[in-house]
Amino acid sequence: MRRGIGLKILVVSSSFFPKIDGSTRCVYDHARKLAERGNEVYLVTRGIEGTKREETFDGIQLRRSSYSFRSGTLFNKVSLMLEQILMIMTLQRKEQFSVIHAHGFTSGLAALPCKYLFRVPLIITTHGTELLWPRKVWWRTEREMKFILIFERLALNLCDVVIAQSEGVKTYMLKIYGSQLGKKIRIVPTGVDQAKFMVPAKKEGAPQILFVGALSEIKGLSCLLRAFKSVHDGIPQVGLTLVGSGTRVDEYKELVRNMGLNGSVRFCGPVRDDARLIDLYKGSDIVVLPSNVGGPISCTVLEGLSCGKAVISTNVPGGIPDVLAGGVGILIEPEDDVQLASEMRRLITDPAYLGTIEANGRRAVEQWYTLDSMIDQLTSLYREVAA
């Protein structure tokens, strides 16, 4: 439905479909919904092998770079950045966008020259930082992280508006990037398509636990498997479904075998089809994301709540505690498999408690975390900065 006069909006993101992760889902829902409301939406992203350079995707005018990688040599990374800078400036000269909305620091840096040359407002939404992770799961060296931090601060300090998805996200951003950002941070909670992610209540069948995310220690997978083993020992009919991929999948499968859980743990791999993903939520009783890292609001958490499922996650810096506090879901401490097992066991064995948590979650989504609410707030912000 068209709401007022449409805007011309350029979205820039380092990730987009067919890649699957939380930030990709957020970018897709953001751009798709803006297009549905009658805005003209372009999206610049990196290349992925086997995809078209230009196409229309659910109303989004998609433009991909010629590069199909995110990592590589410094020369390749610089080349990718320069190509995206040129793509953005060329599109701006032709289309004259009202606003540029970049997702992530790298995308924000690529859009900065266009902001200054064409005086187009630039908004950046961050999707977390490795600086929030425990040191043992860092992908980069400390020297590399200090170098990257320089550019993260540069992008945030030079853009017009920084979007944080919750108060917890704003808090860690001010701590990491400096209190001077306070005047330009706006809080816009991530939204979930609550009409799509709505399933009937599960009424029968063995209890099922669902995990959706990267199969890695970043997401606490070993902790989840240890906790599930403890629950399974007392409730052998319980099942665990793991949705996602990662470099350590074979190790986790071996761990499952060693625990004697082969018939009770299912590895589904990445799920790109929403209908199939929703079926997995439908068949679950509990959604668990025992993340070891802080960051923005998790799409898995919101999808689980929207589907009326009891959600367990961790008390890490950022958006997850903001969403799940106050009985909306259940918060545990990172890597505490004993606490995780206890909470899963209680939900499985106490139907009244399970029903209360389920109802609280769906109600919270309807009040604060709908996709329409997010787009309403973003559209108002676009009109404000473009005025």
VENJO-V716349 format. One line per field, one symbol per residue. phi: phi as a letter, one per 20 degrees, with the letter a starting at -180 (. if undefined). burial: # if it has 24 or more other C-alpha atoms within 12 Angstrom, else .. A space follows every 10 residues. Layout:
# VENJO-V716349
phi->???
burial->???
This chain:
# VENJO-V716349
phi->.fcmffddcd dcbfcbgefc affffffffg ffffffenee ddcdbffcgn defcadclne eecdffedbd dpfggfffff ffffgfffff fffeelffbd dddoffffff eggfgefdle fcdcdecnbf feeggfdfed ffffffffgg fffgfffefe cdedeafffg fffffedoff fgfdedecff ddffffeccf ffdbnffcdc ccrfebfgem ffgfffffgf ffgecfefcc dddqcrfdgf ffffffffem dgedddeemf deefffffff fgeedcdcce feceqffeff gffffffmdf ddbdedfoef fffefmnfbc dcegmeffff ffffffffec gffgffffff ffffffecce fffffgffff fgfffef
burial->......#### #######.## ########## #####.#.## #######... ......#..# ########.# .........# #####.###. ##...##### ########## #####..#.# ########## ###....... .......... .##.###### ########## ####.##... ##.####### ####..###. .#....#### ########## ########## ##.....### ######..#. .##..#.... #..####### #.....##.# ########## ########## ########## ########## ####..#### #######.## ########.. ...##.#### ######.### #########. ##...#.
